[in-house]
Amino acid sequence: MKDSVVKVEAAADGVADRHLIPWQSARLRRKNGTAVLFSHESAPGRVLALTCAHVVSGATTSALQVHRPGVQSNVRATLLTLFPDTDAALIEIHGLESFTPIEIGDDTLLRSRQPVFCGGYPLSFDDYQETTAEFTVRNRNQDGKIQLCGNCNPGDSGGPVCIKRDEHYELVGLIQSKAT
């Protein structure tokens, strides 16, 4: 799973909040999170990643970077699409030397108390952290969100929630934790 995950660093200019405090100059807000690499037949040769919208929203193209600590330094990424209703985003990564795309799984196969595997880059750490959690319940609002019982930290947002099948991981969701 680790080879399919990158750390995301985004800088947003704060313009969206300017109407609240027009007397102050816009300041750069730095946001960190995690993204999961995948490939799709409609985009051969492109490196695509899923992350959370709250990690990359407001970031300019020049201020969106990803890296794999200890493997490769910062490379540029482009925000392709935001899905604010589900707090998801699609980004394209430019210049990533090698990567292992994760397989997309079927979250409808999740059963109560089933172990899932989560990973990410917690704030202030350059080390990838992986943990086991337990699937507890699907959201009653039918918005596709699932609830887990396990340790996830700020900075893990956008990280994978996976099931293990035949000794490989399949992506069934993204960690969506926010520091408030």
LOTOR-805065 format. One record per residue: residue number from 1; residue in one letter; x, y, z of N, C-alpha, C in turn. Coordinates in Angstrom, 2 decimals. Example, Ala and Ser with C-alpha at 12.3 -4.5 7.8 and 13.67 -1.06 7.14 Angstrom:
BEGIN
+-----+---------+---------+---------+---------+---------+---------+---------+---------+---------+---------+
: num : residuo :     n_x :     n_y :     n_z :    ca_x :    ca_y :    ca_z :     c_x :     c_y :     c_z :
+-----+---------+---------+---------+---------+---------+---------+---------+---------+---------+---------+
:   1 :       A :   13.19 :   -5.69 :    7.80 :   12.30 :   -4.50 :    7.80 :   13.20 :   -3.30 :    7.80 :
:   2 :       S :   12.85 :   -2.25 :    7.08 :   13.67 :   -1.06 :    7.14 :   12.90 :    0.03 :    7.87 :
+-----+---------+---------+---------+---------+---------+---------+---------+---------+---------+---------+
end
This chain:
BEGIN
+-----+---------+---------+---------+---------+---------+---------+---------+---------+---------+---------+
: num : residuo :     n_x :     n_y :     n_z :    ca_x :    ca_y :    ca_z :     c_x :     c_y :     c_z :
+-----+---------+---------+---------+---------+---------+---------+---------+---------+---------+---------+
:   1 :       M :    0.83 :   -1.19 :    0.00 :    0.00 :    0.00 :    0.00 :    0.87 :    1.25 :    0.00 :
:   2 :       K :    1.99 :    1.21 :    0.69 :    2.87 :    2.38 :    0.83 :    3.35 :    2.91 :   -0.51 :
:   3 :       D :    3.62 :    2.03 :   -1.47 :    4.12 :    2.46 :   -2.78 :    3.06 :    3.16 :   -3.62 :
:   4 :       S :    1.81 :    3.13 :   -3.16 :    0.71 :    3.77 :   -3.89 :    0.27 :    5.08 :   -3.23 :
:   5 :       V :    1.05 :    5.57 :   -2.27 :    0.64 :    6.74 :   -1.49 :    1.71 :    7.82 :   -1.54 :
:   6 :       V :    1.28 :    9.08 :   -1.67 :    2.19 :   10.23 :   -1.65 :    1.71 :   11.27 :   -0.65 :
:   7 :       K :    2.63 :   12.09 :   -0.20 :    2.30 :   13.22 :    0.68 :    1.96 :   14.42 :   -0.19 :
:   8 :       V :    0.90 :   15.15 :    0.16 :    0.45 :   16.31 :   -0.60 :    0.70 :   17.57 :    0.22 :
:   9 :       E :    1.27 :   18.57 :   -0.42 :    1.45 :   19.88 :    0.20 :    0.81 :   20.91 :   -0.72 :
:  10 :       A :   -0.13 :   21.67 :   -0.18 :   -0.85 :   22.66 :   -0.97 :   -0.78 :   24.01 :   -0.27 :
:  11 :       A :   -0.73 :   25.06 :   -1.06 :   -0.78 :   26.42 :   -0.51 :   -1.96 :   27.12 :   -1.16 :
:  12 :       A :   -2.89 :   27.57 :   -0.35 :   -4.07 :   28.28 :   -0.83 :   -3.89 :   29.75 :   -0.50 :
:  13 :       D :   -4.35 :   30.62 :   -1.41 :   -4.09 :   32.05 :   -1.23 :   -5.06 :   32.76 :   -0.31 :
:  14 :       G :   -6.10 :   32.10 :    0.15 :   -7.03 :   32.71 :    1.09 :   -7.98 :   33.71 :    0.47 :
:  15 :       V :   -7.99 :   33.84 :   -0.86 :   -8.87 :   34.81 :   -1.52 :  -10.33 :   34.52 :   -1.22 :
:  16 :       A :  -10.69 :   33.25 :   -1.11 :  -12.09 :   32.90 :   -0.85 :  -12.58 :   33.48 :    0.47 :
:  17 :       D :  -11.67 :   33.70 :    1.42 :  -12.05 :   34.24 :    2.72 :  -11.92 :   35.76 :    2.79 :
:  18 :       R :  -11.50 :   36.40 :    1.72 :  -11.19 :   37.82 :    1.76 :  -12.42 :   38.68 :    2.09 :
:  19 :       H :  -13.59 :   38.27 :    1.69 :  -14.79 :   39.05 :    1.98 :  -15.08 :   39.13 :    3.48 :
:  20 :       L :  -14.55 :   38.20 :    4.26 :  -14.76 :   38.21 :    5.70 :  -13.86 :   39.22 :    6.40 :
:  21 :       I :  -12.67 :   39.42 :    5.85 :  -11.70 :   40.34 :    6.46 :  -11.02 :   41.16 :    5.36 :
:  22 :       P :  -11.76 :   42.06 :    4.69 :  -11.21 :   42.77 :    3.53 :  -10.07 :   43.71 :    3.87 :
:  23 :       W :   -9.92 :   44.10 :    5.13 :   -8.86 :   45.03 :    5.52 :   -7.50 :   44.33 :    5.65 :
:  24 :       Q :   -7.49 :   43.00 :    5.64 :   -6.23 :   42.27 :    5.73 :   -5.83 :   41.75 :    4.35 :
:  25 :       S :   -4.54 :   41.70 :    4.13 :   -4.07 :   41.14 :    2.87 :   -4.26 :   39.62 :    2.90 :
:  26 :       A :   -4.43 :   39.06 :    1.71 :   -4.59 :   37.61 :    1.63 :   -3.30 :   36.94 :    2.10 :
:  27 :       R :   -3.45 :   35.91 :    2.88 :   -2.27 :   35.21 :    3.36 :   -2.29 :   33.78 :    2.84 :
:  28 :       L :   -1.11 :   33.25 :    2.68 :   -0.98 :   31.89 :    2.20 :   -1.27 :   30.92 :    3.33 :
:  29 :       R :   -2.20 :   29.99 :    3.08 :   -2.49 :   28.94 :    4.04 :   -1.89 :   27.65 :    3.52 :
:  30 :       R :   -1.10 :   26.99 :    4.32 :   -0.48 :   25.73 :    3.92 :   -1.33 :   24.57 :    4.44 :
:  31 :       K :   -1.56 :   23.61 :    3.56 :   -2.35 :   22.44 :    3.93 :   -1.57 :   21.19 :    3.54 :
:  32 :       N :   -1.65 :   20.19 :    4.38 :   -0.97 :   18.92 :    4.12 :   -1.97 :   17.79 :    4.17 :
:  33 :       G :   -1.70 :   16.78 :    3.40 :   -2.56 :   15.61 :    3.39 :   -1.88 :   14.47 :    2.67 :
:  34 :       T :   -2.67 :   13.55 :    2.20 :   -2.18 :   12.33 :    1.58 :   -2.99 :   12.10 :    0.31 :
:  35 :       A :   -2.41 :   11.42 :   -0.67 :   -3.13 :   11.07 :   -1.90 :   -2.78 :    9.64 :   -2.28 :
:  36 :       V :   -3.71 :    8.99 :   -2.99 :   -3.57 :    7.60 :   -3.40 :   -3.43 :    7.54 :   -4.92 :
:  37 :       L :   -2.37 :    6.90 :   -5.40 :   -2.10 :    6.80 :   -6.83 :   -2.91 :    5.66 :   -7.44 :
:  38 :       F :   -3.46 :    5.92 :   -8.62 :   -4.18 :    4.87 :   -9.34 :   -4.01 :    5.10 :  -10.83 :
:  39 :       S :   -4.36 :    4.13 :  -11.62 :   -4.34 :    4.31 :  -13.07 :   -5.72 :    3.98 :  -13.61 :
:  40 :       H :   -6.00 :    4.52 :  -14.78 :   -7.30 :    4.29 :  -15.39 :   -7.10 :    4.12 :  -16.89 :
:  41 :       E :   -7.84 :    3.19 :  -17.48 :   -7.67 :    2.91 :  -18.90 :   -7.95 :    4.11 :  -19.79 :
:  42 :       S :   -8.75 :    5.07 :  -19.32 :   -9.05 :    6.25 :  -20.14 :   -7.91 :    7.28 :  -20.12 :
:  43 :       A :   -6.91 :    7.05 :  -19.27 :   -5.79 :    8.00 :  -19.16 :   -4.45 :    7.25 :  -19.15 :
:  44 :       P :   -4.13 :    6.52 :  -20.22 :   -2.88 :    5.76 :  -20.22 :   -1.67 :    6.69 :  -20.14 :
:  45 :       G :   -0.70 :    6.28 :  -19.33 :    0.52 :    7.06 :  -19.20 :    0.44 :    8.24 :  -18.25 :
:  46 :       R :   -0.73 :    8.54 :  -17.74 :   -0.88 :    9.66 :  -16.80 :   -0.87 :    9.11 :  -15.38 :
:  47 :       V :   -0.28 :    9.88 :  -14.46 :   -0.26 :    9.50 :  -13.04 :   -1.38 :   10.28 :  -12.36 :
:  48 :       L :   -2.42 :    9.58 :  -11.96 :   -3.58 :   10.20 :  -11.31 :   -3.61 :    9.82 :   -9.84 :
:  49 :       A :   -4.20 :   10.69 :   -9.03 :   -4.30 :   10.41 :   -7.60 :   -5.61 :   10.97 :   -7.07 :
:  50 :       L :   -6.14 :   10.29 :   -6.07 :   -7.32 :   10.75 :   -5.34 :   -6.87 :   11.29 :   -4.00 :
:  51 :       T :   -7.49 :   12.38 :   -3.56 :   -7.25 :   12.95 :   -2.24 :   -8.54 :   13.61 :   -1.78 :
:  52 :       C :   -8.49 :   14.32 :   -0.67 :   -9.67 :   15.04 :   -0.18 :   -9.71 :   16.46 :   -0.75 :
:  53 :       A :  -10.90 :   16.92 :   -1.04 :  -11.07 :   18.28 :   -1.56 :  -10.57 :   19.31 :   -0.55 :
:  54 :       H :  -10.78 :   19.07 :    0.76 :  -10.36 :   20.08 :    1.73 :   -8.84 :   20.19 :    1.83 :
:  55 :       V :   -8.10 :   19.21 :    1.30 :   -6.64 :   19.28 :    1.29 :   -6.14 :   20.20 :    0.17 :
:  56 :       V :   -6.77 :   20.15 :   -1.00 :   -6.25 :   20.86 :   -2.17 :   -7.10 :   22.03 :   -2.63 :
:  57 :       S :   -8.27 :   22.25 :   -2.07 :   -9.12 :   23.34 :   -2.54 :   -8.43 :   24.68 :   -2.31 :
:  58 :       G :   -8.52 :   25.54 :   -3.30 :   -7.91 :   26.87 :   -3.21 :   -6.45 :   26.90 :   -3.58 :
:  59 :       A :   -5.84 :   25.77 :   -3.83 :   -4.41 :   25.74 :   -4.18 :   -4.23 :   26.12 :   -5.63 :
:  60 :       T :   -3.22 :   26.93 :   -5.88 :   -2.86 :   27.26 :   -7.25 :   -1.99 :   26.13 :   -7.80 :
:  61 :       T :   -1.91 :   26.04 :   -9.11 :   -1.13 :   24.97 :   -9.73 :    0.32 :   25.01 :   -9.28 :
:  62 :       S :    0.88 :   26.21 :   -9.15 :    2.29 :   26.31 :   -8.76 :    2.50 :   25.97 :   -7.29 :
:  63 :       A :    1.42 :   25.90 :   -6.52 :    1.56 :   25.65 :   -5.08 :    1.06 :   24.28 :   -4.67 :
:  64 :       L :    0.87 :   23.38 :   -5.61 :    0.41 :   22.03 :   -5.31 :    1.54 :   21.07 :   -5.66 :
:  65 :       Q :    2.08 :   20.42 :   -4.62 :    3.21 :   19.51 :   -4.82 :    2.97 :   18.22 :   -4.06 :
:  66 :       V :    3.60 :   17.16 :   -4.54 :    3.56 :   15.89 :   -3.84 :    4.98 :   15.34 :   -3.76 :
:  67 :       H :    5.21 :   14.51 :   -2.78 :    6.49 :   13.81 :   -2.70 :    6.35 :   12.54 :   -1.89 :
:  68 :       R :    7.34 :   11.70 :   -2.03 :    7.43 :   10.49 :   -1.23 :    8.71 :   10.60 :   -0.42 :
:  69 :       P :    8.58 :   10.97 :    0.85 :    9.77 :   11.18 :    1.68 :   10.72 :    9.99 :    1.62 :
:  70 :       G :   11.98 :   10.30 :    1.41 :   13.00 :    9.26 :    1.33 :   13.08 :    8.59 :   -0.02 :
:  71 :       V :   12.14 :    8.88 :   -0.93 :   12.14 :    8.25 :   -2.25 :   12.33 :    9.30 :   -3.35 :
:  72 :       Q :   11.52 :   10.35 :   -3.33 :   11.59 :   11.38 :   -4.36 :   11.17 :   12.71 :   -3.77 :
:  73 :       S :   11.89 :   13.76 :   -4.17 :   11.56 :   15.09 :   -3.67 :   10.31 :   15.63 :   -4.37 :
:  74 :       N :    9.95 :   16.86 :   -4.05 :    8.71 :   17.44 :   -4.55 :    8.60 :   17.43 :   -6.07 :
:  75 :       V :    7.43 :   17.07 :   -6.56 :    7.09 :   17.19 :   -7.97 :    5.76 :   17.93 :   -8.05 :
:  76 :       R :    5.53 :   18.57 :   -9.17 :    4.34 :   19.39 :   -9.36 :    3.11 :   18.51 :   -9.60 :
:  77 :       A :    1.99 :   18.98 :   -9.15 :    0.71 :   18.30 :   -9.38 :   -0.31 :   19.33 :   -9.85 :
:  78 :       T :   -1.29 :   18.87 :  -10.59 :   -2.34 :   19.74 :  -11.11 :   -3.68 :   19.24 :  -10.59 :
:  79 :       L :   -4.47 :   20.15 :  -10.07 :   -5.82 :   19.82 :   -9.63 :   -6.70 :   19.68 :  -10.87 :
:  80 :       L :   -7.29 :   18.51 :  -11.07 :   -8.16 :   18.28 :  -12.23 :   -9.62 :   18.55 :  -11.91 :
:  81 :       T :  -10.10 :   18.00 :  -10.79 :  -11.52 :   18.11 :  -10.45 :  -11.70 :   18.07 :   -8.94 :
:  82 :       L :  -12.61 :   18.90 :   -8.46 :  -13.04 :   18.85 :   -7.06 :  -14.45 :   18.29 :   -6.99 :
:  83 :       F :  -14.68 :   17.44 :   -6.01 :  -16.02 :   16.92 :   -5.74 :  -16.38 :   17.34 :   -4.31 :
:  84 :       P :  -16.79 :   18.60 :   -4.10 :  -16.99 :   19.10 :   -2.74 :  -18.08 :   18.36 :   -1.96 :
:  85 :       D :  -19.08 :   17.82 :   -2.63 :  -20.16 :   17.11 :   -1.92 :  -19.66 :   15.86 :   -1.21 :
:  86 :       T :  -18.62 :   15.25 :   -1.76 :  -18.07 :   14.03 :   -1.15 :  -16.68 :   14.27 :   -0.58 :
:  87 :       D :  -16.20 :   15.52 :   -0.59 :  -14.88 :   15.89 :   -0.09 :  -13.78 :   15.07 :   -0.77 :
:  88 :       A :  -13.87 :   14.97 :   -2.10 :  -12.86 :   14.24 :   -2.87 :  -12.31 :   15.14 :   -3.97 :
:  89 :       A :  -11.11 :   14.83 :   -4.42 :  -10.48 :   15.57 :   -5.50 :   -9.63 :   14.63 :   -6.33 :
:  90 :       L :   -9.51 :   14.96 :   -7.61 :   -8.67 :   14.21 :   -8.54 :   -7.52 :   15.11 :   -8.96 :
:  91 :       I :   -6.29 :   14.63 :   -8.80 :   -5.12 :   15.40 :   -9.21 :   -4.28 :   14.57 :  -10.18 :
:  92 :       E :   -3.51 :   15.28 :  -11.01 :   -2.54 :   14.63 :  -11.89 :   -1.15 :   15.02 :  -11.41 :
:  93 :       I :   -0.26 :   14.05 :  -11.35 :    1.09 :   14.27 :  -10.85 :    2.07 :   14.22 :  -12.01 :
:  94 :       H :    2.95 :   15.22 :  -12.08 :    3.90 :   15.35 :  -13.17 :    5.32 :   15.05 :  -12.68 :
:  95 :       G :    6.00 :   14.11 :  -13.32 :    7.40 :   13.85 :  -13.01 :    7.65 :   12.81 :  -11.94 :
:  96 :       L :    6.64 :   12.07 :  -11.55 :    6.85 :   11.00 :  -10.57 :    7.61 :    9.88 :  -11.26 :
:  97 :       E :    8.76 :    9.52 :  -10.73 :    9.66 :    8.60 :  -11.42 :    9.10 :    7.19 :  -11.54 :
:  98 :       S :    8.60 :    6.65 :  -10.48 :    8.02 :    5.32 :  -10.54 :    6.90 :    5.26 :   -9.51 :
:  99 :       F :    5.90 :    4.49 :   -9.82 :    4.80 :    4.37 :   -8.87 :    4.08 :    3.05 :   -9.07 :
: 100 :       T :    3.39 :    2.64 :   -8.05 :    2.58 :    1.42 :   -8.09 :    1.13 :    1.83 :   -7.89 :
: 101 :       P :    0.31 :    1.77 :   -8.93 :   -1.09 :    2.16 :   -8.75 :   -1.82 :    1.15 :   -7.89 :
: 102 :       I :   -2.75 :    1.66 :   -7.10 :   -3.55 :    0.78 :   -6.26 :   -4.77 :    0.31 :   -7.06 :
: 103 :       E :   -5.24 :   -0.86 :   -6.76 :   -6.44 :   -1.37 :   -7.41 :   -7.67 :   -0.79 :   -6.71 :
: 104 :       I :   -8.69 :   -0.48 :   -7.49 :   -9.94 :    0.03 :   -6.93 :  -10.82 :   -1.18 :   -6.59 :
: 105 :       G :  -11.30 :   -1.21 :   -5.35 :  -12.12 :   -2.31 :   -4.87 :  -13.59 :   -1.94 :   -4.83 :
: 106 :       D :  -14.38 :   -2.79 :   -4.26 :  -15.83 :   -2.63 :   -4.18 :  -16.22 :   -2.45 :   -2.71 :
: 107 :       D :  -16.59 :   -1.22 :   -2.33 :  -16.92 :   -0.96 :   -0.93 :  -18.23 :   -1.60 :   -0.49 :
: 108 :       T :  -19.05 :   -2.05 :   -1.43 :  -20.31 :   -2.69 :   -1.04 :  -20.06 :   -4.08 :   -0.44 :
: 109 :       L :  -18.84 :   -4.58 :   -0.58 :  -18.51 :   -5.89 :   -0.01 :  -18.11 :   -5.81 :    1.46 :
: 110 :       L :  -17.97 :   -4.58 :    1.99 :  -17.59 :   -4.42 :    3.39 :  -18.67 :   -4.98 :    4.32 :
: 111 :       R :  -18.23 :   -5.67 :    5.35 :  -19.12 :   -6.23 :    6.35 :  -18.78 :   -5.68 :    7.73 :
: 112 :       S :  -19.76 :   -5.59 :    8.60 :  -19.54 :   -5.06 :    9.94 :  -18.39 :   -5.79 :   10.63 :
: 113 :       R :  -17.52 :   -5.01 :   11.27 :  -16.37 :   -5.49 :   12.04 :  -15.24 :   -6.05 :   11.16 :
: 114 :       Q :  -15.33 :   -5.82 :    9.85 :  -14.27 :   -6.28 :    8.95 :  -13.05 :   -5.38 :    9.10 :
: 115 :       P :  -11.85 :   -5.97 :    9.17 :  -10.65 :   -5.14 :    9.26 :  -10.38 :   -4.43 :    7.93 :
: 116 :       V :   -9.97 :   -3.17 :    8.04 :   -9.54 :   -2.38 :    6.89 :   -8.18 :   -1.79 :    7.23 :
: 117 :       F :   -7.45 :   -1.40 :    6.21 :   -6.10 :   -0.89 :    6.39 :   -6.06 :    0.54 :    5.89 :
: 118 :       C :   -5.53 :    1.43 :    6.73 :   -5.49 :    2.85 :    6.43 :   -4.05 :    3.34 :    6.47 :
: 119 :       G :   -3.75 :    4.34 :    5.66 :   -2.39 :    4.87 :    5.65 :   -2.39 :    6.35 :    5.36 :
: 120 :       G :   -1.28 :    7.01 :    5.73 :   -1.16 :    8.43 :    5.45 :    0.09 :    9.02 :    6.05 :
: 121 :       Y :    0.20 :   10.33 :    5.89 :    1.32 :   11.10 :    6.41 :    0.79 :   12.10 :    7.44 :
: 122 :       P :    0.75 :   11.71 :    8.73 :    0.24 :   12.63 :    9.76 :    1.02 :   13.95 :    9.76 :
: 123 :       L :    0.35 :   15.01 :   10.18 :    1.00 :   16.33 :   10.24 :    2.31 :   16.25 :   10.99 :
: 124 :       S :    3.28 :   17.01 :   10.53 :    4.60 :   17.14 :   11.16 :    5.46 :   15.89 :   11.03 :
: 125 :       F :    5.02 :   14.91 :   10.25 :    5.81 :   13.71 :   10.05 :    6.09 :   13.52 :    8.56 :
: 126 :       D :    7.29 :   13.09 :    8.24 :    7.59 :   12.70 :    6.87 :    7.52 :   11.20 :    6.71 :
: 127 :       D :    7.19 :   10.50 :    7.77 :    7.11 :    9.06 :    7.72 :    5.69 :    8.60 :    7.44 :
: 128 :       Y :    5.58 :    7.67 :    6.54 :    4.29 :    7.07 :    6.22 :    3.87 :    6.20 :    7.41 :
: 129 :       Q :    2.62 :    6.33 :    7.82 :    2.09 :    5.54 :    8.93 :    0.93 :    4.69 :    8.42 :
: 130 :       E :    0.91 :    3.44 :    8.81 :   -0.17 :    2.55 :    8.42 :   -0.80 :    1.97 :    9.67 :
: 131 :       T :   -2.11 :    1.82 :    9.64 :   -2.81 :    1.28 :   10.80 :   -3.95 :    0.39 :   10.35 :
: 132 :       T :   -4.39 :   -0.47 :   11.23 :   -5.56 :   -1.31 :   10.97 :   -6.74 :   -0.70 :   11.71 :
: 133 :       A :   -7.86 :   -0.64 :   11.04 :   -9.10 :   -0.14 :   11.64 :  -10.18 :   -1.19 :   11.41 :
: 134 :       E :  -11.37 :   -0.88 :   11.86 :  -12.48 :   -1.81 :   11.70 :  -13.66 :   -1.07 :   11.08 :
: 135 :       F :  -14.21 :   -1.63 :   10.02 :  -15.42 :   -1.07 :    9.42 :  -16.57 :   -1.25 :   10.39 :
: 136 :       T :  -17.28 :   -0.16 :   10.68 :  -18.38 :   -0.27 :   11.63 :  -19.75 :   -0.12 :   10.98 :
: 137 :       V :  -19.94 :    0.93 :   10.18 :  -21.28 :    1.16 :    9.64 :  -21.19 :    2.04 :    8.40 :
: 138 :       R :  -22.17 :    1.88 :    7.53 :  -22.32 :    2.75 :    6.37 :  -23.24 :    3.90 :    6.78 :
: 139 :       N :  -22.94 :    5.11 :    6.30 :  -23.72 :    6.28 :    6.66 :  -25.19 :    6.10 :    6.27 :
: 140 :       R :  -26.07 :    6.41 :    7.18 :  -27.50 :    6.25 :    6.93 :  -28.05 :    7.25 :    5.92 :
: 141 :       N :  -27.31 :    8.32 :    5.65 :  -27.78 :    9.35 :    4.71 :  -27.59 :    8.94 :    3.25 :
: 142 :       Q :  -27.07 :    7.76 :    3.03 :  -26.85 :    7.24 :    1.67 :  -25.91 :    8.12 :    0.85 :
: 143 :       D :  -24.95 :    8.78 :    1.52 :  -23.99 :    9.62 :    0.79 :  -22.72 :    8.87 :    0.45 :
: 144 :       G :  -22.70 :    7.55 :    0.71 :  -21.55 :    6.74 :    0.34 :  -20.45 :    6.70 :    1.38 :
: 145 :       K :  -20.56 :    7.47 :    2.45 :  -19.50 :    7.49 :    3.45 :  -19.63 :    6.29 :    4.38 :
: 146 :       I :  -18.47 :    5.83 :    4.84 :  -18.43 :    4.71 :    5.77 :  -17.77 :    5.18 :    7.06 :
: 147 :       Q :  -18.07 :    4.52 :    8.15 :  -17.50 :    4.88 :    9.45 :  -16.56 :    3.76 :    9.89 :
: 148 :       L :  -15.41 :    4.18 :   10.41 :  -14.41 :    3.23 :   10.87 :  -14.14 :    3.45 :   12.34 :
: 149 :       C :  -13.63 :    2.43 :   12.98 :  -13.15 :    2.54 :   14.34 :  -11.65 :    2.27 :   14.28 :
: 150 :       G :  -10.86 :    3.32 :   14.47 :   -9.41 :    3.19 :   14.38 :   -8.75 :    4.55 :   14.51 :
: 151 :       N :   -7.43 :    4.57 :   14.50 :   -6.68 :    5.81 :   14.65 :   -6.36 :    6.42 :   13.30 :
: 152 :       C :   -6.88 :    7.61 :   13.06 :   -6.52 :    8.42 :   11.90 :   -6.20 :    9.80 :   12.43 :
: 153 :       N :   -5.21 :   10.45 :   11.84 :   -4.73 :   11.73 :   12.34 :   -4.86 :   12.81 :   11.28 :
: 154 :       P :   -4.89 :   14.10 :   11.70 :   -4.81 :   15.18 :   10.72 :   -3.56 :   14.98 :    9.86 :
: 155 :       G :   -3.70 :   15.16 :    8.57 :   -2.62 :   14.88 :    7.63 :   -2.84 :   13.57 :    6.91 :
: 156 :       D :   -3.62 :   12.68 :    7.52 :   -3.97 :   11.42 :    6.86 :   -5.08 :   11.63 :    5.83 :
: 157 :       S :   -5.75 :   12.78 :    5.85 :   -6.85 :   13.04 :    4.93 :   -6.43 :   12.78 :    3.49 :
: 158 :       G :   -7.24 :   12.01 :    2.78 :   -6.93 :   11.63 :    1.42 :   -6.20 :   10.30 :    1.33 :
: 159 :       G :   -5.81 :    9.77 :    2.48 :   -5.11 :    8.49 :    2.51 :   -6.05 :    7.34 :    2.22 :
: 160 :       P :   -5.50 :    6.19 :    1.89 :   -6.33 :    5.05 :    1.50 :   -7.00 :    4.34 :    2.67 :
: 161 :       V :   -8.20 :    3.86 :    2.41 :   -8.87 :    2.87 :    3.24 :   -8.99 :    1.65 :    2.34 :
: 162 :       C :   -8.33 :    0.56 :    2.72 :   -8.23 :   -0.61 :    1.84 :   -8.67 :   -1.89 :    2.53 :
: 163 :       I :   -9.09 :   -2.83 :    1.71 :   -9.27 :   -4.19 :    2.17 :   -8.15 :   -5.01 :    1.54 :
: 164 :       K :   -7.81 :   -6.10 :    2.18 :   -6.76 :   -6.97 :    1.64 :   -7.43 :   -8.19 :    1.05 :
: 165 :       R :   -7.09 :   -8.45 :   -0.21 :   -7.67 :   -9.58 :   -0.92 :   -6.55 :  -10.29 :   -1.68 :
: 166 :       D :   -6.35 :  -11.56 :   -1.40 :   -5.31 :  -12.35 :   -2.09 :   -3.94 :  -11.68 :   -2.01 :
: 167 :       E :   -3.56 :  -11.24 :   -0.84 :   -2.24 :  -10.63 :   -0.59 :   -2.00 :   -9.30 :   -1.29 :
: 168 :       H :   -3.04 :   -8.64 :   -1.80 :   -2.87 :   -7.29 :   -2.33 :   -4.01 :   -6.41 :   -1.80 :
: 169 :       Y :   -3.78 :   -5.10 :   -1.83 :   -4.74 :   -4.16 :   -1.29 :   -5.67 :   -3.63 :   -2.38 :
: 170 :       E :   -6.92 :   -3.41 :   -2.00 :   -7.90 :   -2.79 :   -2.89 :   -8.49 :   -1.58 :   -2.18 :
: 171 :       L :   -8.50 :   -0.46 :   -2.87 :   -9.01 :    0.80 :   -2.31 :  -10.53 :    0.77 :   -2.24 :
: 172 :       V :  -11.08 :    1.03 :   -1.04 :  -12.54 :    1.09 :   -0.88 :  -13.00 :    2.43 :   -0.34 :
: 173 :       G :  -12.06 :    3.33 :   -0.04 :  -12.44 :    4.65 :    0.47 :  -11.22 :    5.51 :    0.75 :
: 174 :       L :  -11.49 :    6.75 :    1.14 :  -10.46 :    7.71 :    1.52 :  -10.68 :    8.14 :    2.96 :
: 175 :       I :   -9.60 :    8.38 :    3.66 :   -9.70 :    8.95 :    5.01 :  -10.12 :   10.40 :    4.86 :
: 176 :       Q :  -11.11 :   10.80 :    5.62 :  -11.59 :   12.18 :    5.57 :  -11.63 :   12.75 :    6.96 :
: 177 :       S :  -10.49 :   12.98 :    7.52 :  -10.44 :   13.60 :    8.86 :   -9.98 :   15.04 :    8.70 :
: 178 :       K :  -10.60 :   15.93 :    9.44 :  -10.27 :   17.34 :    9.38 :   -9.82 :   17.82 :   10.74 :
: 179 :       A :   -8.79 :   18.65 :   10.75 :   -8.39 :   19.31 :   11.98 :   -9.25 :   20.56 :   12.10 :
: 180 :       T :   -9.98 :   20.70 :   13.21 :  -10.82 :   21.88 :   13.39 :  -10.42 :   22.65 :   14.62 :
+-----+---------+---------+---------+---------+---------+---------+---------+---------+---------+---------+
end
